[in-house]
Amino acid sequence: MRFASSTASSIIFLTATSRRRFYSASAFTVHNSFSELIHRYDAFILDQFGVMHDGVNALDGAVDCVRELYENGKTLIILSNTSAPSQAALQKLPKFGFDETHFLGAVTSGEEASKYIRQTFGSQPSSPSKALFLTWDASDVNNPRLTATPQRFLQECGHVQVASTVEEADFLLLHGSEVWYRGDSLSQKSLKRFIEEGDLTDLETILQACIDRSLPCVCANPDFVVQTPEGGQAHMPGKIAARYQELGGHTTLFGKPHKDQFLACIDRLGLEKSRVAHVGDSLHHDIAGACQAGIPSVFVTSGIHASQFGTSFGELPGIELIDQVVTQAGSAVPTHVVSAFRI
């Protein structure tokens, strides 16, 4: 998987006491508070994990920031790599303390993937397709990655059933990365070593068997890793999709950084791109995708890249370190940088 690349330039200090710092050719600004950006744009496209919440709790200041934007007449829409349907993502917001009515809607990778599956594999009621289904563990009701149950996702996919073996599958479906679901929770196989450590050993045999049968793969969540509420990392379906591609498999992915999802948000908003900014914490997915779509972006440093900065939540990294991390990512340069999504 490759992403668009750009290189950050040398740093220019405008004044010794300036609270806002500028980079020359890359021209991105660093801000101490999101309040400095409110009146620059008419609408904001918001990432969820690492910006608004951590899957369990709202991040500090995020609820107030959403309320402030809404009260200032800004239109808000969510763009998320969650494999859940868009409506499910919106319905979960009150759990974190957000007001669902403050958002125009949501565009999720799961919603786009289910539409594709319905059209490509699930359109024939007389002959349902079968999916080798890697998904989330629905037996844990407190699972932070479980925005909607696997069964609800399958309902959105049309006439698709779950394959119990590779041999009876028509395609490989990467909805989650915790279990291989074979029809019920008792027969599902845990992928614990992968989600916790990124170890693909338990998956290699499955993936190779799918390759041998030339099964196409659909990935409903292209993320490689996400931050856990405890501050660690969980390994995601996008990493499995990348391995499947390395083995020679054909994979169709949905979500960021693909520009179609960003442009879908712009269509919903009905605004010029220059009047909209995307807020995200991943240089590879959020910032790269916004750049590809020609949309201004706000990079939140306290998210998935926090370990590279070595800063605590809400602490703004030094200018030289921001420049270094952006350059090393080699994916895109943001328009603005903030430590957290808060006023």
Summary of the structure (lengths in Angstrom):
residues: 343
radius of gyration: 20.2
end to end distance: 35.5
largest distance: 71.4
contacts: 1190
relative contact order: 0.18
helix: 34%
strand: 20%
